[in-house]
Amino acid sequence: MADEERIELVVSVGPLDVVVVALREFLHRSGAVRTVAVVDREPGEGPAIVDCGRLTPIEVDYGDRVVHLPHAIELDARAPELPEVRQLPPFEVDAERGEVAAPMGAVAYLAAAVRDLAAVLGGRNVAMAQFATNDADAPLAITARADGSEPIVVSLGMEEFTMDPGWP
């Protein structure tokens, strides 16, 4: 493996530790299969992407290098106050038709929780969470920007649906 392809294993990502803790906690509370944040950094530095999947190393991509943290590592950071969220069963979906069968309000409930997670991250940061469906190739993903300047986007597999401003 070439040096530029190596991924460092680290025990902290410094100021991003709080983002790691927030994403991991939201993942566990919500039952999401993956949570991701795009986080602004200091002026002149590009954003960092923090990617937290179930029982996988947490990946932080700084643009010029990628580091991994063990999923269960103890970090010296306290999780910010996260939105209330509970786990829902996997959604029944038909990805070809763009249909989701779920209890009334379930998608809106999770969208509000992801929106609130993004707000906790602050600034113009972005939060995304993927949730299980009956089709492993078509997870349900919800993306929100912290400042609410853009509508929430719901994705089903490769299809994206931009929701109306103010939804949910």
C-alpha positions, 0 to 999 in steps of 0.5 A, a space after each residue: 500500500 502506498 504511503 498516500 493510501 494509508 489511513 492513520 489510526 488515532 485516539 483523538 481528532 482534537 476539536 472534532 472529538 465533540 462531533 464524533 461523540 455527537 454522531 456516535 450517540 445519535 447513531 446509537 439512540 436512533 438506530 441509524 446505520 450511519 451518521 455523517 457530518 460535514 464540519 467547517 474548520 478554521 478559515 483557509 481549511 476545507 471542511 472535514 467529513 466525519 463518518 460514523 457507521 455501526 460498529 466500524 471505525 469512525 473516519 475523519 476526512 480532512 481533505 488531505 488525509 484520512 484518519 480512523 478512530 476505534 468506534 468505542 474509543 473513550 474521548 475527552 469530549 462531552 456530547 452536546 444536548 442531542 434531540 430526543 429520538 427513538 429507534 424505529 423498525 426498518 422502513 418498507 420501501 420500493 426504491 424504483 417507485 420512490 415509495 416508503 411505507 412507515 407509520 404515519 409521521 415516522 419519516 418526518 419524526 426522523 427528519 426533525 431529529 436529523 435537523 436538530 442534530 445538524 443544529 447542534 453542530 452549528 454554523 452551516 454544518 451538515 448532518 446526514 443519517 441513514 436508516 435501515 430499510 427492507 432493501 439493503 441497496 436502498 437505505 433511507 437517508 436524511 440530510 439537513 443543514 444546521 442553519 436551515 438555509 436549505 431544505 431537508 433532503 430525503 434519499 432512498 437509494 440513489 434517488 433524492 427528494 428535496 422537501 418543501 422549505 420548513 418541512 417537517 
